[in-house]
Amino acid sequence: MPMKNKTKKGNLPRGLIEDESARSLTQNYLERASKNLDLMSIINQLRTNKEAQKSLKLPVDYSNDEWIIITAYYAMYSSALALISSIGYKSDVHTSTIWAINKFFVEKDLIGKEYLAMLNHAQNQINVDDIKALSKGKEDREIAQYNVTKATTHDIAETSMKNAFAFVNKARNMIKSLKK
């Protein structure tokens, strides 16, 4: 099925397109999210495992909190892509993906009637707090990745890890319920 860009007709933001073939990518996005969670956990262990730090000849004051934040965000982002692909959408713009999660899963302002049954079943599984966590993860990731003068703190890394696990698990559960 050819991709249809509904930006003009359906007021979709740049980079978000309706594409039924996207449904086949849902599991791939969830697997990517899981891999990001695994890497985030490994990076976190490296931060606290003094033996590993010593064997890798890392400095005594070694910190990798920015990579915890970055992998946490990409775990959430991949699961957000899984959610929108599960209802037949693709996105290649981060802000458009967040818009889609808000529009299709939080507000439940649906494009077509065929999504109503799916989202009614899933109501209250993704809420405004989840969107805020995803947006905050994006903001924290951008700070950690691009701004070397702004300190990335351990607290942000800890919150990012907690949010990533919660968001990915919520997305997995929602996708399972939508398939039923």
C-alpha positions in Angstrom: 0.0 0.0 0.0 1.5 3.4 -0.9 2.2 5.9 1.8 -0.2 8.7 2.0 1.0 12.0 3.5 -2.1 13.5 5.1 -0.4 16.7 6.3 -2.7 19.0 4.3 -5.9 17.0 4.6 -5.8 15.7 8.1 -3.7 18.4 9.7 -0.9 16.0 10.6 2.4 17.5 11.5 5.5 17.3 9.3 7.0 13.8 9.3 3.9 11.9 10.4 2.2 9.9 7.8 -0.6 7.4 7.7 0.7 4.1 6.4 -1.0 0.7 7.1 2.3 -1.1 6.4 3.7 0.5 9.6 1.7 -2.0 11.6 4.3 -4.6 10.6 7.0 -2.6 12.3 5.4 -2.5 15.8 7.3 -5.5 17.2 10.6 -4.2 15.7 10.2 -0.9 17.5 9.4 -2.7 20.8 12.5 -4.9 20.4 14.6 -1.7 19.8 13.1 -0.2 23.0 14.1 -3.3 24.9 17.6 -3.1 23.6 17.9 0.5 24.6 16.6 -0.4 28.1 19.3 -3.2 28.3 22.0 -0.8 27.2 20.8 1.8 29.7 21.0 -0.8 32.5 24.5 -1.8 31.4 25.7 1.8 31.4 24.1 2.3 34.8 26.0 -0.7 36.1 29.2 0.6 34.7 28.7 3.8 36.6 28.4 1.9 39.9 30.7 -1.1 39.4 34.1 -0.1 40.6 35.7 -3.3 39.4 34.5 -2.8 35.8 35.7 0.8 35.9 39.1 -0.3 37.0 39.4 -3.0 34.4 38.4 -0.6 31.7 40.9 2.0 33.1 38.3 4.6 33.5 39.1 7.7 35.6 38.1 7.7 39.2 35.5 10.5 38.7 34.0 8.7 35.6 30.4 9.7 34.9 28.2 8.5 32.1 24.9 10.0 33.2 24.4 11.7 29.8 24.3 8.3 28.1 21.8 6.9 30.6 19.6 9.8 29.7 20.1 9.4 26.0 19.4 5.7 26.0 16.4 6.2 28.3 14.9 8.7 25.9 15.4 6.4 22.9 13.8 3.5 24.7 10.7 5.7 25.3 10.9 7.1 21.8 11.1 3.6 20.2 8.1 2.4 22.2 6.2 5.6 21.1 6.9 4.7 17.5 5.6 1.2 18.3 2.4 2.7 19.6 1.7 4.8 16.6 2.8 2.1 14.2 0.3 -0.2 15.9 -2.5 2.0 14.6 -1.0 2.5 11.1 1.2 5.6 11.3 4.9 6.3 10.8 6.9 9.2 12.1 10.4 10.5 11.4 10.2 13.7 13.5 10.4 13.4 17.3 8.0 16.2 18.0 5.5 14.8 15.6 5.7 11.4 17.3 5.0 13.1 20.7 2.1 15.0 19.0 0.7 11.7 17.7 0.9 10.0 21.1 -1.0 12.9 22.6 -3.5 13.1 19.8 -4.3 9.4 19.3 -3.8 8.0 22.7 -4.3 10.8 25.3 -6.9 13.1 23.7 -8.6 10.3 21.8 -9.4 12.8 19.1 -9.5 10.2 16.3 -8.9 10.5 12.6 -11.2 7.6 11.7 -14.0 5.6 13.4 -11.9 2.4 13.0 -9.6 3.6 15.8 -12.4 4.2 18.3 -12.8 0.6 19.4 -9.1 0.2 19.9 -8.6 3.3 21.9 -11.7 2.9 24.0 -10.3 -0.4 25.2 -7.0 1.3 25.9 -8.4 4.3 27.7 -6.5 5.6 30.7 -3.5 3.4 29.9 -1.5 6.4 28.5 -2.2 9.7 30.1 -0.9 13.2 30.2 1.8 12.3 32.8 3.2 9.7 30.3 3.4 12.4 27.6 5.1 14.8 30.0 7.6 12.0 30.8 8.3 11.4 27.1 8.7 15.2 26.4 10.9 15.6 29.5 13.0 12.7 28.3 13.4 14.4 24.9 14.4 17.6 26.6 16.9 15.9 29.0 18.3 13.9 26.1 18.9 17.0 24.1 20.6 18.8 27.0 22.8 15.7 27.7 23.7 15.1 24.1 24.2 18.6 22.7 25.0 21.0 25.6 28.3 20.2 27.1 28.3 23.3 29.3 25.1 22.4 31.2 25.7 19.8 33.9 23.9 16.5 33.5 23.0 15.3 37.0 22.7 11.9 38.5 19.1 12.8 39.5 18.1 13.4 35.9 19.7 10.1 34.9 17.8 8.2 37.7 14.5 9.8 36.8 15.1 9.1 33.1 15.7 5.4 33.8 12.6 5.1 36.0 10.5 6.9 33.3 11.9 4.7 30.5 11.0 1.5 32.2 7.5 2.7 33.0 6.8 4.2 29.6 8.1 1.1 27.7 6.1 -1.3 29.9 3.0 0.8 29.4 3.5 0.8 25.6 4.0 -2.9 25.6 0.8 -3.5 27.6 -1.2 -1.2 25.5 -0.1 -2.8 22.3 -1.0 -6.2 23.7 -4.5 -5.0 24.6 -5.0 -3.4 21.2 -4.2 -6.7 19.5 -7.0 -8.5 21.4 
